[in-house]
Amino acid sequence: MKRNRTQSGRGYLFRVSSSSICNYNCLFCRPQLNEPVDILTKEEFAIIFSEINDIFEIKTVHFTGGEPLIRKDIGDLIYRTRKIGGNNLDIAITTNGSLLNEKIDEISNAGISRINVSLHTLNQNQYKKLTGTSDDKLLNKIIESIFIAVDRNITVKLNAVIIRNFNDNNIKDILDFSFENGLIVRFLEFGLYEPVNKWFDKNTFISHDEIFCLVKKYFGNFERDFSYRGNGPTKYYQNEKGNIFGILDNQSDPSCCGLIASE
């Protein structure tokens, strides 16, 4: 668990890893190499969150993982959080989306506010290679789940880690998809942390400035948008059409060092 002051300055963000395991084996993460850790029960979490919420002005609770939707009682965890925090509490979850279709009713009814879906490519072959999955229908299933969530008035954002010579040629497709469907995508600089630097070298890194130049090449000029602010350090940009995207320069901006994209 981690507490951050939000970017907007209106209260605190409480980030919670609700699961230590994942059903993917992404190239830049490889969670199957990690040892699972003990996870708090929903009752234990409720006690801790209630105490913290009484002390601090909690604006957002963000459930991450591993893959949080693997947790069988994730709906009850969200419900208990909503009951403690009240209707104004912002409750978000970051997911790979693979289980979103079957969990959407549960988390929607429990009181989820926002869903961040990791969608690093719209190319099926790239997606399978990146995530270590084999289902040819999985990517389409995730996209369908995104539309279902939007239809339920749940705010959906997309996260895309950009890796040179792997998915950097997918930036335009991801933006086309997000702009056409009124979604916001955040491009994340690829962090060469330990042990990721054993699998990739510095040549795979694409900076904020290079990502921004590629976006301008495809879509024309964008200006920094200071009016749109999330809970984290993402820099947002908007064009005259009202299209918005963000870049998390967690490597090139020292002030972002150690922070995670989980707005």
C-alpha positions as CSV (number, residue, x, y, z in Angstrom):
1,M,0.0,0.0,0.0
2,K,1.2,3.5,-0.8
3,R,-0.2,7.0,-0.1
4,N,0.5,9.9,-2.5
5,R,-0.5,13.5,-2.6
6,T,-2.6,13.8,-5.8
7,Q,-1.4,16.0,-8.7
8,S,-4.4,18.2,-8.3
9,G,-3.6,18.8,-4.6
10,R,-7.2,17.8,-3.7
11,G,-6.6,15.0,-1.2
12,Y,-4.6,11.8,-1.2
13,L,-4.3,8.8,-3.5
14,F,-4.2,5.5,-1.7
15,R,-2.7,2.8,-4.0
16,V,-3.2,-0.8,-3.1
17,S,-1.8,-4.0,-4.6
18,S,-4.9,-6.3,-4.3
19,S,-3.1,-9.3,-5.9
20,S,0.5,-10.3,-6.2
21,I,-0.1,-12.7,-9.1
22,C,-0.9,-12.2,-12.7
23,N,-2.3,-14.4,-15.5
24,Y,0.0,-12.7,-18.1
25,N,3.8,-13.1,-18.5
26,C,4.6,-9.8,-20.2
27,L,8.0,-9.4,-21.7
28,F,8.8,-6.3,-19.6
29,C,7.4,-7.6,-16.4
30,R,7.6,-11.5,-16.3
31,P,5.6,-11.8,-13.1
32,Q,5.8,-15.6,-13.1
33,L,9.4,-15.1,-12.0
34,N,8.2,-13.4,-8.8
35,E,7.3,-15.1,-5.6
36,P,3.7,-14.5,-4.4
37,V,3.4,-12.5,-1.2
38,D,0.8,-12.6,1.6
39,I,-2.2,-10.4,0.8
40,L,-4.5,-8.8,3.3
41,T,-8.0,-10.2,3.7
42,K,-10.9,-7.9,2.8
43,E,-11.6,-7.5,6.5
44,E,-8.0,-6.6,7.3
45,F,-7.9,-4.1,4.5
46,A,-11.2,-2.5,5.6
47,I,-9.8,-2.0,9.1
48,I,-6.7,-0.3,7.8
49,F,-8.4,1.8,5.2
50,S,-11.0,3.0,7.7
51,E,-8.2,4.2,10.0
52,I,-6.3,5.9,7.3
53,N,-9.4,7.5,5.8
54,D,-10.2,9.0,9.2
55,I,-6.8,10.6,9.4
56,F,-6.2,11.7,5.8
57,E,-8.3,13.2,3.1
58,I,-8.4,10.2,0.8
59,K,-9.6,11.3,-2.7
60,T,-8.8,8.1,-4.6
61,V,-8.3,4.5,-3.9
62,H,-6.5,2.7,-6.7
63,F,-6.4,-1.1,-6.9
64,T,-3.4,-2.6,-8.8
65,G,-1.7,-5.9,-8.9
66,G,-0.4,-8.3,-10.2
67,E,-3.8,-8.6,-11.9
68,P,-6.4,-7.3,-9.4
69,L,-9.3,-9.0,-11.2
70,I,-7.8,-12.4,-10.4
71,R,-8.8,-11.8,-6.8
72,K,-12.0,-13.7,-6.2
73,D,-13.4,-11.2,-3.7
74,I,-12.4,-8.0,-5.6
75,G,-16.1,-6.9,-5.9
76,D,-16.5,-7.2,-2.1
77,L,-13.2,-5.4,-1.6
78,I,-14.5,-2.5,-3.8
79,Y,-17.9,-2.5,-2.0
80,R,-16.3,-2.3,1.4
81,T,-14.1,0.5,0.3
82,R,-17.0,2.4,-1.2
83,K,-19.0,1.9,2.0
84,I,-16.2,3.3,4.1
85,G,-15.2,6.2,1.8
86,G,-18.7,7.3,0.7
87,N,-20.1,8.3,-2.6
88,N,-17.6,10.9,-3.3
89,L,-14.6,8.6,-3.1
90,D,-12.9,7.9,-6.4
91,I,-12.2,4.1,-6.8
92,A,-10.1,3.0,-9.7
93,I,-8.5,-0.2,-10.9
94,T,-5.7,-1.0,-13.3
95,T,-6.1,-4.2,-15.2
96,N,-4.9,-6.1,-18.3
97,G,-8.6,-6.5,-19.2
98,S,-8.5,-10.2,-19.8
99,L,-11.1,-10.9,-17.0
100,L,-13.0,-7.6,-17.4
101,N,-15.8,-9.1,-19.4
102,E,-16.7,-11.6,-16.7
103,K,-16.0,-9.2,-13.8
104,I,-17.6,-6.0,-15.1
105,D,-21.0,-6.6,-13.4
106,E,-19.4,-7.4,-10.1
107,I,-17.1,-4.4,-9.9
108,S,-19.7,-2.0,-11.5
109,N,-22.3,-3.0,-8.9
110,A,-19.7,-2.7,-6.1
111,G,-19.1,0.9,-7.0
112,I,-16.0,1.2,-9.2
113,S,-15.5,4.7,-10.6
114,R,-12.7,4.2,-13.2
115,I,-10.8,1.5,-15.0
116,N,-7.4,1.7,-16.5
117,V,-6.7,-0.9,-19.2
118,S,-3.2,-1.8,-20.2
119,L,-3.4,-1.9,-24.0
120,H,0.1,-1.7,-25.4
121,T,-0.8,-2.7,-29.0
122,L,-3.8,-3.3,-31.2
123,N,-1.9,-5.9,-33.3
124,Q,-3.0,-9.4,-32.3
125,N,0.4,-11.0,-33.0
126,Q,2.3,-8.3,-31.1
127,Y,-0.2,-8.6,-28.2
128,K,0.3,-12.3,-27.8
129,K,4.1,-11.9,-28.0
130,L,4.1,-9.1,-25.5
131,T,1.8,-10.7,-22.9
132,G,2.8,-14.3,-23.2
133,T,-0.8,-15.3,-24.1
134,S,-2.0,-17.6,-26.8
135,D,-5.7,-16.8,-27.3
136,D,-6.3,-15.3,-30.7
137,K,-9.6,-13.8,-29.5
138,L,-8.4,-12.2,-26.3
139,L,-7.6,-8.8,-27.7
140,N,-11.0,-8.4,-29.3
141,K,-12.6,-9.6,-26.1
142,I,-10.7,-6.9,-24.1
143,I,-11.8,-4.2,-26.6
144,E,-15.4,-5.3,-26.3
145,S,-15.1,-5.1,-22.5
146,I,-13.9,-1.6,-22.8
147,F,-17.0,-0.6,-24.7
148,I,-19.2,-2.4,-22.1
149,A,-17.6,-0.4,-19.3
150,V,-18.0,2.9,-21.2
151,D,-21.7,2.1,-21.7
152,R,-22.0,1.7,-18.0
153,N,-20.7,5.3,-17.6
154,I,-17.4,4.0,-16.1
155,T,-14.5,6.2,-17.1
156,V,-11.9,4.2,-19.0
157,K,-8.3,5.1,-19.7
158,L,-5.7,3.2,-21.7
159,N,-2.1,2.6,-20.6
160,A,0.6,1.8,-23.3
161,V,4.2,1.2,-22.5
162,I,6.2,2.1,-25.6
163,I,9.2,-0.1,-26.6
164,R,11.4,0.7,-29.6
165,N,11.3,-1.7,-32.5
166,F,8.4,-3.6,-30.9
167,N,5.2,-1.5,-30.5
168,D,6.3,2.1,-31.4
169,N,4.8,1.5,-34.8
170,N,1.5,1.1,-33.1
171,I,1.3,4.5,-31.6
172,K,-0.9,5.9,-34.5
173,D,-3.3,2.9,-34.3
174,I,-3.7,3.3,-30.5
175,L,-4.4,7.0,-30.8
176,D,-6.9,6.5,-33.7
177,F,-8.7,4.0,-31.5
178,S,-8.7,6.3,-28.4
179,F,-9.7,9.5,-30.3
180,E,-12.5,7.8,-32.3
181,N,-14.0,6.3,-29.1
182,G,-13.5,9.3,-26.8
183,L,-10.9,7.6,-24.6
184,I,-7.6,8.9,-23.2
185,V,-4.4,7.0,-23.6
186,R,-1.3,7.5,-21.6
187,F,2.0,6.5,-23.2
188,L,4.6,5.3,-20.6
189,E,8.3,5.6,-21.1
190,F,9.8,2.1,-20.9
191,G,11.6,1.8,-17.5
192,L,14.8,-0.2,-17.5
193,Y,14.6,-1.1,-13.9
194,E,16.1,-4.2,-12.3
195,P,15.5,-6.9,-13.5
196,V,14.0,-5.5,-16.8
197,N,17.5,-4.3,-17.8
198,K,18.6,-7.9,-18.0
199,W,16.0,-8.5,-20.8
200,F,16.2,-5.1,-22.6
201,D,18.9,-2.6,-23.3
202,K,18.9,1.2,-23.5
203,N,18.3,1.2,-27.3
204,T,14.7,0.0,-26.6
205,F,13.9,3.2,-24.7
206,I,11.8,5.9,-26.3
207,S,11.7,9.3,-24.5
208,H,8.7,11.6,-23.9
209,D,10.1,14.0,-26.6
210,E,10.3,11.3,-29.3
211,I,6.8,10.0,-28.5
212,F,5.5,13.5,-28.7
213,C,7.2,14.1,-32.1
214,L,5.7,10.9,-33.4
215,V,2.2,12.0,-32.3
216,K,2.7,15.4,-34.0
217,K,3.9,13.6,-37.2
218,Y,0.6,11.6,-37.3
219,F,-1.9,14.1,-36.0
220,G,-0.4,17.6,-36.1
221,N,0.1,20.1,-33.3
222,F,-0.8,19.5,-29.7
223,E,-0.5,21.9,-26.8
224,R,0.2,21.1,-23.2
225,D,-3.2,20.9,-21.4
226,F,-2.9,22.0,-17.8
227,S,-6.7,22.0,-17.3
228,Y,-6.9,18.2,-17.4
229,R,-5.2,16.8,-14.3
230,G,-5.1,13.3,-13.0
231,N,-3.8,12.0,-9.7
232,G,-0.2,11.3,-11.0
233,P,2.6,12.9,-12.9
234,T,1.3,12.3,-16.5
235,K,1.7,15.3,-18.8
236,Y,-1.4,15.8,-20.9
237,Y,-1.8,17.3,-24.4
238,Q,-4.8,18.5,-26.4
239,N,-5.3,19.6,-30.0
240,E,-7.9,22.0,-31.4
241,K,-10.3,19.1,-32.0
242,G,-10.3,18.3,-28.3
243,N,-8.4,15.1,-28.5
244,I,-6.3,14.4,-25.4
245,F,-3.5,12.0,-24.7
246,G,-0.8,11.8,-22.0
247,I,2.8,10.9,-21.6
248,L,4.3,9.6,-18.4
249,D,8.0,10.5,-18.6
250,N,8.9,8.5,-15.6
251,Q,12.5,8.1,-16.9
252,S,13.4,11.5,-18.5
253,D,11.8,13.6,-15.8
254,P,13.6,13.2,-12.4
255,S,10.5,14.5,-10.5
256,C,8.6,11.4,-11.8
257,C,11.3,8.9,-10.6
258,G,9.8,6.0,-8.7
259,L,6.2,7.0,-9.5
260,I,3.7,4.6,-11.1
261,A,1.1,5.5,-13.8
262,S,-2.0,4.6,-11.9
263,E,-4.2,7.7,-12.2
